[in-house]
Amino acid sequence: MKRDSRKRGRLRLDERLRALQPIDRFKAPPKGWVRALRDALGMTGAQLGTRIGVRPQTVEAIEKSEAAGTIQLNTLRRAAEALDCTLVYALVPNGSLEAVIEARARKIATRELRRVAHTMRLEAQGTDEVNFESRVQAYIRDRLSERDLWNE
């Protein structure tokens, strides 16, 4: 029951995040969003500093830290508000969350079943490769919980 609930949650989250694809549309300009927006608005660093409540040198430091990827979210949020913008923050998976779960489960099941098959071959009790896929599916269904996927 809980597994189905998490799966539905993943599918809903996948659907919401799909609207953000492709993510390269959101790649920051070389000097960062703050600088790009400030320039586009024709605003000086001193004017932005006044709106944020900091010195012009601090605006320069904010813009440099954003471009370097070291800016703090609360600082970026304050700059966005001063530029009459909204900071949007998201972690966007490279693929669907469901595909990540399936790939991880398959990797673990395959590794474990190959290990067992190797041991059995050493004991002259080889396993049948013909139904390997059905054994992988059974292992995932019967032996793995979602929490087990991230233990290593």
Wavefront OBJ file of the C-alpha trace (Angstrom):
o trace
v 0.000 0.000 0.000
v 2.744 2.444 1.004
v 4.770 1.419 -2.069
v 1.783 2.292 -4.315
v 1.434 5.647 -2.586
v 5.103 6.480 -3.175
v 4.805 5.385 -6.788
v 1.790 7.658 -7.318
v 3.734 10.484 -5.678
v 6.697 9.895 -8.008
v 4.429 9.885 -11.043
v 2.776 13.159 -9.956
v 6.176 14.742 -9.328
v 7.453 13.493 -12.706
v 4.444 15.123 -14.354
v 5.042 18.464 -12.617
v 8.752 18.452 -13.425
v 8.212 17.483 -17.064
v 7.180 21.102 -17.722
v 10.741 22.158 -16.847
v 12.270 20.044 -19.620
v 14.531 20.620 -21.425
v 16.518 22.148 -18.584
v 19.011 23.872 -20.860
v 16.332 26.559 -21.318
v 17.104 27.652 -17.757
v 20.867 27.744 -18.003
v 22.082 30.913 -16.330
v 23.692 33.594 -18.484
v 27.517 33.682 -18.213
v 27.472 36.554 -15.694
v 24.402 35.228 -13.859
v 20.731 36.121 -13.740
v 21.110 39.077 -11.394
v 23.551 40.848 -13.706
v 21.595 39.948 -16.857
v 18.320 41.226 -15.421
v 19.911 44.345 -13.922
v 21.509 45.181 -17.286
v 18.277 44.454 -19.176
v 16.397 46.819 -16.862
v 19.050 49.515 -17.272
v 19.711 49.498 -13.525
v 23.124 50.348 -12.102
v 24.799 48.363 -9.367
v 24.336 51.318 -7.038
v 20.608 51.448 -7.779
v 20.217 47.730 -7.143
v 22.252 48.097 -3.966
v 19.870 50.784 -2.734
v 16.873 48.540 -3.473
v 18.456 45.611 -1.617
v 19.873 47.769 1.158
v 23.562 47.068 0.493
v 26.571 48.931 -0.887
v 27.384 48.825 -4.635
v 30.472 46.722 -3.840
v 28.208 44.157 -2.248
v 26.088 44.037 -5.417
v 29.258 43.277 -7.371
v 30.096 40.507 -4.886
v 26.545 39.121 -5.188
v 26.799 39.027 -8.971
v 30.216 37.365 -8.870
v 29.089 34.765 -6.333
v 26.026 33.939 -8.413
v 28.148 33.505 -11.553
v 30.538 31.284 -9.568
v 27.664 29.203 -8.168
v 28.463 30.066 -4.544
v 25.604 32.457 -3.789
v 23.289 31.698 -0.885
v 19.625 31.212 -1.720
v 18.438 33.894 0.692
v 20.801 36.420 -0.939
v 19.593 35.455 -4.393
v 15.987 35.743 -3.205
v 16.613 39.273 -1.892
v 18.224 40.286 -5.201
v 15.318 38.770 -7.147
v 12.787 40.708 -5.087
v 14.754 43.937 -5.630
v 14.566 43.236 -9.381
v 10.799 42.588 -9.109
v 11.351 38.894 -9.828
v 10.530 35.629 -8.129
v 13.280 33.147 -7.364
v 12.297 29.713 -8.647
v 14.253 26.833 -7.131
v 13.899 23.240 -8.277
v 15.806 19.986 -8.466
v 14.995 18.527 -11.874
v 15.831 14.849 -12.368
v 17.695 13.917 -15.558
v 15.070 11.258 -16.253
v 11.803 10.150 -14.723
v 11.870 9.236 -11.048
v 10.133 5.967 -11.864
v 12.890 5.097 -14.360
v 15.533 5.832 -11.706
v 13.813 3.445 -9.268
v 13.449 0.729 -11.918
v 17.075 1.015 -13.087
v 18.410 0.914 -9.541
v 16.273 -2.113 -8.608
v 17.339 -3.912 -11.795
v 21.013 -3.214 -11.095
v 20.808 -4.601 -7.559
v 18.741 -7.643 -8.570
v 21.042 -8.466 -11.487
v 24.147 -8.153 -9.326
v 22.725 -10.377 -6.593
v 21.402 -12.995 -8.978
v 24.703 -13.114 -10.903
v 26.544 -13.559 -7.602
v 24.272 -16.436 -6.639
v 24.598 -17.971 -10.132
v 28.392 -17.788 -9.892
v 28.390 -19.533 -6.514
v 26.055 -22.225 -7.814
v 28.264 -22.801 -10.883
v 31.248 -23.276 -8.572
v 29.216 -25.958 -6.815
v 28.257 -27.515 -10.180
v 24.653 -26.374 -9.736
v 24.447 -23.875 -12.590
v 21.306 -21.819 -13.033
v 19.286 -21.499 -16.197
v 20.013 -18.266 -18.117
v 16.839 -18.669 -20.173
v 14.542 -17.371 -17.444
v 16.991 -14.830 -15.998
v 14.690 -11.880 -16.764
v 11.772 -13.467 -14.907
v 14.090 -14.161 -11.941
v 15.181 -10.499 -11.945
v 11.541 -9.376 -11.902
v 10.703 -11.848 -9.129
v 13.706 -10.716 -7.070
v 12.654 -7.077 -7.416
v 9.041 -7.866 -6.529
v 9.708 -10.266 -3.658
v 13.021 -9.234 -2.108
v 13.602 -5.508 -2.629
v 11.905 -2.642 -0.918
v 12.424 0.914 -2.122
v 14.401 1.665 1.024
v 16.885 -1.104 0.122
v 17.772 0.625 -3.124
v 19.883 3.320 -1.516
v 21.866 1.420 1.128
v 25.128 1.572 -0.800
l 1 2 3 4 5 6 7 8 9 10 11 12 13 14 15 16 17 18 19 20 21 22 23 24 25 26 27 28 29 30 31 32 33 34 35 36 37 38 39 40 41 42 43 44 45 46 47 48 49 50 51 52 53 54 55 56 57 58 59 60 61 62 63 64 65 66 67 68 69 70 71 72 73 74 75 76 77 78 79 80 81 82 83 84 85 86 87 88 89 90 91 92 93 94 95 96 97 98 99 100 101 102 103 104 105 106 107 108 109 110 111 112 113 114 115 116 117 118 119 120 121 122 123 124 125 126 127 128 129 130 131 132 133 134 135 136 137 138 139 140 141 142 143 144 145 146 147 148 149 150 151 152
